[in-house]
């Protein structure tokens, strides 16, 4: 009987040493282990000592499990080296950044500045004004116009005072252009104080080198009716004297025969 108790005790001690570390068992057991050892030293029976050892081992295991957090079980080492993280975790996509909110275009940006200012003023919140009669509103408008006019005059006067008077651009000298002179033959003197003069123009063509003869007629004013038909005369340009007369007789160069 004693041999069986001793064998059982040895087996239980080996299992307890394998499952629970010696330090934790001794610390958790505390006084219970000491009591068991003292009882064994005093000559207690082997059965009682085995039961006390079992009880102390159970209490020590419960205390250790309650006080220490559970340790993660290490993965089995199959000899392939350190375990690598899965490819999905290593190549995890970066968190998407929030897209910037696109501001919708304001149709007021395309309006002229006066229209835009009027629109902004209309959007401003304003408190309700007291009721006014038409005469009161008219008087208020006139007073506001006077006030704004006075402000504008002050601003203009201040801006004008800042400017320094300059010499300016001198007046351009006007040189009278020389009056045009033409020489021609009188073709008609039937009008009163009026003659018709034919001016012949002879020029060489710039491309074909051919001499081209052209003529035009001018209506001139003859104050003393000096020129007759066929005379060679000289006329000068003048102010409009009638509907068609823009020339005046200067002298008769040659009388007709």
C-alpha positions as CSV (number, residue, x, y, z in Angstrom):
1,X,0.0,0.0,0.0
2,X,2.8,2.4,0.9
3,X,4.6,1.5,-2.3
4,X,1.6,2.4,-4.4
5,X,1.2,5.8,-2.6
6,X,4.8,6.6,-3.2
7,X,4.6,5.8,-6.9
8,X,1.5,7.9,-7.3
9,X,3.1,10.8,-5.6
10,X,6.2,10.7,-7.8
11,X,4.0,10.6,-10.9
12,X,2.0,13.6,-9.8
13,X,5.1,15.6,-8.9
14,X,6.6,14.9,-12.4
15,X,3.4,16.1,-14.1
16,X,3.1,19.2,-12.0
17,X,6.8,20.1,-12.6
18,X,6.2,19.8,-16.4
19,X,2.9,21.8,-16.5
20,X,3.6,24.6,-14.0
21,X,7.0,26.4,-13.5
22,X,8.7,25.7,-10.1
23,X,8.8,29.3,-9.1
24,X,5.1,30.0,-9.8
25,X,4.1,26.9,-7.9
26,X,6.2,27.7,-4.9
27,X,5.0,31.4,-4.8
28,X,1.3,30.5,-5.3
29,X,1.3,27.6,-2.9
30,X,2.8,29.8,-0.1
31,X,1.9,28.5,3.3
32,X,0.1,25.5,2.1
33,X,3.4,24.0,0.7
34,X,5.1,24.7,4.0
35,X,2.4,23.1,6.0
36,X,2.6,19.9,3.8
37,X,6.4,19.8,4.3
38,X,6.0,20.3,8.0
39,X,3.4,17.6,8.3
40,X,5.6,15.2,6.3
41,X,8.5,16.1,8.6
42,X,6.4,15.4,11.7
43,X,5.7,11.9,10.4
44,X,2.3,12.1,8.8
45,X,1.1,9.3,6.7
46,X,2.0,9.0,3.0
47,X,-1.6,9.2,2.0
48,X,-2.3,12.5,3.8
49,X,0.9,14.0,2.4
50,X,-0.1,13.0,-1.2
51,X,-3.5,14.6,-0.8
52,X,-2.0,17.8,0.6
53,X,0.4,18.0,-2.3
54,X,-2.4,17.6,-4.8
55,X,-4.4,20.3,-3.1
56,X,-1.5,22.7,-3.0
57,X,-0.7,22.0,-6.7
58,X,-4.3,22.8,-7.7
59,X,-4.4,26.0,-5.7
60,X,-1.1,27.1,-7.1
61,X,-2.2,26.5,-10.7
62,X,-5.5,28.4,-10.2
63,X,-3.7,31.4,-8.6
64,X,-1.1,31.5,-11.4
65,X,-3.8,31.4,-14.1
66,X,-5.8,34.2,-12.3
67,X,-2.8,36.5,-11.8
68,X,-0.8,36.1,-15.0
69,X,-2.3,36.8,-18.4
70,X,-2.4,34.0,-20.9
71,X,0.8,33.8,-22.9
72,X,0.5,33.3,-26.6
73,X,1.5,29.9,-27.8
74,X,4.6,30.1,-30.0
75,X,4.1,28.7,-33.5
76,X,5.7,25.4,-34.2
77,X,9.2,25.7,-35.7
78,X,9.4,23.6,-38.8
79,X,12.9,24.6,-39.7
80,X,11.9,27.0,-42.5
81,X,13.3,30.1,-40.8
82,X,11.3,33.1,-39.5
83,X,7.7,33.2,-40.5
84,X,6.9,35.8,-43.1
85,X,3.8,38.0,-43.0
86,X,1.2,37.2,-45.6
87,X,1.5,39.1,-48.9
88,X,-1.9,40.7,-48.4
89,X,-0.9,42.4,-45.1
90,X,2.5,43.5,-46.5
91,X,1.0,45.0,-49.6
92,X,-2.0,46.5,-47.9
93,X,-3.4,49.4,-49.9
94,X,-2.9,52.9,-48.5
95,X,-6.0,54.6,-47.1
96,X,-7.7,56.7,-49.7
97,X,-7.3,60.4,-49.1
98,X,-10.6,62.3,-49.2
99,X,-11.1,64.0,-52.5
100,X,-11.1,67.8,-52.5
101,X,-14.6,69.1,-53.0
102,X,-14.8,70.7,-56.4
103,X,-16.3,74.2,-56.1
104,X,-19.1,74.7,-58.6
105,X,-18.6,77.6,-60.9
106,X,-20.6,80.7,-59.9
107,X,-22.5,82.2,-62.8
108,X,-22.0,85.6,-61.3
109,X,-18.3,85.6,-62.2
110,X,-19.2,86.1,-65.9
111,X,-21.3,89.2,-65.2
112,X,-20.0,92.7,-65.5
113,X,-18.7,94.3,-62.3
114,X,-21.8,96.5,-61.9
115,X,-24.2,93.7,-62.3
116,X,-22.1,91.5,-60.0
117,X,-22.1,94.3,-57.3
118,X,-25.9,94.7,-57.7
119,X,-26.4,91.0,-57.3
120,X,-24.2,90.9,-54.2
121,X,-26.1,93.7,-52.6
122,X,-29.4,92.0,-53.3
123,X,-28.1,88.9,-51.5
124,X,-27.1,90.7,-48.3
125,X,-29.6,90.3,-45.5
126,X,-31.1,93.5,-44.4
127,X,-33.5,94.5,-41.7
128,X,-37.0,95.7,-42.6
129,X,-37.3,99.4,-42.7
130,X,-40.2,101.4,-41.4
131,X,-43.0,102.2,-43.7
132,X,-42.7,105.5,-45.5
133,X,-45.0,107.6,-47.6
134,X,-44.0,108.4,-51.2
135,X,-43.1,112.0,-50.2
136,X,-40.8,110.7,-47.4
137,X,-39.1,108.2,-49.8
138,X,-38.5,110.9,-52.3
139,X,-37.0,113.2,-49.8
140,X,-34.8,110.4,-48.5
141,X,-33.6,109.7,-52.0
142,X,-32.7,113.3,-52.6
143,X,-30.8,113.5,-49.3
144,X,-28.9,110.4,-50.2
145,X,-28.0,111.7,-53.7
146,X,-26.8,115.0,-52.1
147,X,-24.7,113.1,-49.6
148,X,-23.1,110.9,-52.3
149,X,-22.5,114.0,-54.6
150,X,-20.7,115.8,-51.7
151,X,-18.5,112.7,-51.1
152,X,-17.6,112.5,-54.8
153,X,-16.7,116.2,-54.9
154,X,-14.4,115.8,-51.9
155,X,-12.7,112.7,-53.4
156,X,-12.2,114.5,-56.7
157,X,-10.8,117.6,-55.0
158,X,-8.4,115.5,-52.9
159,X,-7.2,113.7,-56.0
160,X,-6.8,116.9,-57.9
161,X,-4.8,118.5,-55.1
162,X,-2.4,115.6,-55.2
163,X,-1.6,116.1,-58.8
164,X,1.1,118.6,-59.7
165,X,0.4,120.9,-62.7
166,X,2.6,120.0,-65.7
167,X,3.7,122.0,-68.6
168,X,1.8,119.9,-71.1
169,X,2.3,119.5,-74.8
170,X,3.0,122.7,-76.7
171,X,0.4,123.6,-79.3
172,X,1.5,122.4,-82.8
173,X,2.3,125.2,-85.2
174,X,-0.1,125.2,-88.1
175,X,1.5,125.9,-91.4
176,X,-0.8,126.9,-94.2
177,X,-0.4,124.5,-97.1
178,X,0.4,126.2,-100.3
179,X,-2.6,126.5,-102.6
180,X,-2.7,124.3,-105.6
181,X,-2.1,126.0,-109.0
182,X,-3.3,124.7,-112.3
183,X,-2.8,125.9,-115.9
184,X,-5.3,125.2,-118.7
185,X,-7.3,126.4,-121.6
186,X,-10.7,128.1,-121.3
187,X,-13.4,125.9,-123.1
188,X,-16.4,128.0,-122.0
189,X,-17.1,131.5,-120.8
190,X,-20.9,131.6,-121.1
191,X,-21.5,131.8,-117.4
192,X,-21.6,135.2,-115.6
193,X,-18.2,135.6,-113.8
194,X,-17.5,131.9,-114.4
195,X,-15.3,130.0,-116.8
196,X,-14.7,126.4,-117.5
197,X,-11.0,125.4,-117.8
198,X,-9.7,122.2,-119.3
199,X,-6.4,120.9,-117.8
200,X,-4.5,118.4,-119.9
201,X,-2.4,115.8,-118.1
202,X,0.3,113.9,-120.0
203,X,2.0,111.0,-118.2
204,X,3.9,107.9,-119.1
205,X,2.5,104.6,-118.0
206,X,4.7,103.1,-115.2
207,X,4.5,99.5,-116.7
208,X,3.9,99.8,-120.4
209,X,5.9,103.0,-120.9
210,X,3.2,104.4,-123.1
211,X,2.3,108.1,-123.0
212,X,-1.2,108.6,-121.7
213,X,-3.1,111.8,-122.2
214,X,-6.0,112.7,-119.9
215,X,-7.9,115.8,-119.2
216,X,-10.3,117.2,-116.6
217,X,-12.4,120.3,-116.4
218,X,-12.5,122.9,-113.6
219,X,-15.0,125.6,-112.8
220,X,-13.3,128.8,-111.9
221,X,-14.5,132.2,-110.8
222,X,-13.7,135.2,-113.1
223,X,-14.6,138.3,-111.2
224,X,-14.0,140.8,-114.1
225,X,-14.9,138.5,-117.0
226,X,-11.3,138.9,-118.4
227,X,-10.9,135.4,-119.9
228,X,-12.5,134.3,-123.1
229,X,-12.9,131.0,-124.9
230,X,-9.5,129.5,-126.0
231,X,-7.4,131.6,-123.7
232,X,-4.6,130.0,-121.7
233,X,-5.1,130.9,-118.0
234,X,-3.8,130.0,-114.5
235,X,-6.2,129.2,-111.7
236,X,-5.7,128.7,-108.0
237,X,-7.6,126.6,-105.4
238,X,-10.0,128.6,-103.1
239,X,-12.9,128.1,-100.7
240,X,-16.2,126.9,-102.1
241,X,-17.8,129.8,-104.0
242,X,-20.8,127.9,-105.4
243,X,-22.0,124.4,-105.9
244,X,-19.3,123.5,-108.4
245,X,-16.8,126.4,-108.2
246,X,-13.7,125.7,-106.1
247,X,-11.1,127.6,-108.2
248,X,-10.4,131.3,-108.9
249,X,-8.7,133.0,-111.9
250,X,-5.3,134.4,-111.2
251,X,-4.1,135.6,-114.6
252,X,-4.5,135.2,-118.3
253,X,-1.3,133.8,-119.8
254,X,-2.2,133.9,-123.5
255,X,-5.1,135.3,-125.4
256,X,-6.7,133.3,-128.1
257,X,-6.1,134.4,-131.7
